[in-house]
Amino acid sequence: MSLGKTNFCIKALLGKGLIKLHNFQNNRHKLAYSYLLTPVGIAEKSAITARFLKYKLAEYEQLRHVIESLQSEMAETGGKREEQT
């Protein structure tokens, strides 16, 4: 997986609240930020995350194809986009 795909998915997971990113280095109350999941909870969260990541990767690929298509169109038209009437 590329760095771009990884960052795209991590930002999406952060946005959905499925993962949290904290700097624990200077905090004396580290346990206040941790939580435990039961084995069933871990399995459920894993399944949800796997479905979400599959969706986000498909979205990323679709966006990548759109960008490539637009770049190709720009190259063909010399940077001038044709207007449709």
N, C-alpha and C positions, 0 to 999 in steps of 0.2 A: 504494500500500500504506500502510495507516495505521501510526502509531507503535506502537500496541499489537501489531499483527501483526508488525512488524519486531522489536520487543523479544522477543516470543514465539519467533520463529524464531531469533534470535541466541542466546538462552538455550539453546534446544534444540541448536543447532550447537555451542555451548560444552560442553554436557553430553555430547555424543557425541564430543567431542575433534576435531571437524572444523575448528575454528578456534581460535586462541589469542589471548588479549588480554593484552598486556604494555605497561607504561610504559617506553619506551626512552629517555625524555628524560634521565635521570640515569645511565644505564648506559654505561660506557666500552667494554664488550665487546658491542656491538650485533650483530656477526656470529654470536656464540654463540647467538643466538635466531632467526636466519634460516635458511631452507632453500630449496633449489631443486628444482623439479620439471621433468622432461623434458616435451616437448610431449605425449607419450603419457600421462604421469602427470597433466598438467593436464587433458587431455580426460577421462580416467577420473574424476578427482576432481570435475570439473564435472558429469559425468553423474550420479554418485552424489549430489552435493549437490542437483542439480535434482530428482531423485526424492525425496530426503529432504524438501526444502522443499515439494514438492507434497503429500506426506503430512502434514507439519506444518500447512500452510495448511488442508487439509481437516479436520484435527483441531481447529484453531482455530475454523473455521466451525461445526463440530458443537457445540463447547462454547458458542459464542456463541448458537446456537439454543436450547440447553438453558437457558442463563441467561435469555434473553428469555422462554422459556416459563414458567420459574419466577417471573419477575417479573410476568408477566401473570396467572398463577395467584394470586400474592400480592395483586395489585391487585383481582382479582375477589372474593377471599374476605376482603378487608379485613385482610390480614396473618395470617390464621389458616389454617393448612394443614389440609385435611380428612384424617382418618385413614381408611384402608381396613381393613375387617375381613375 
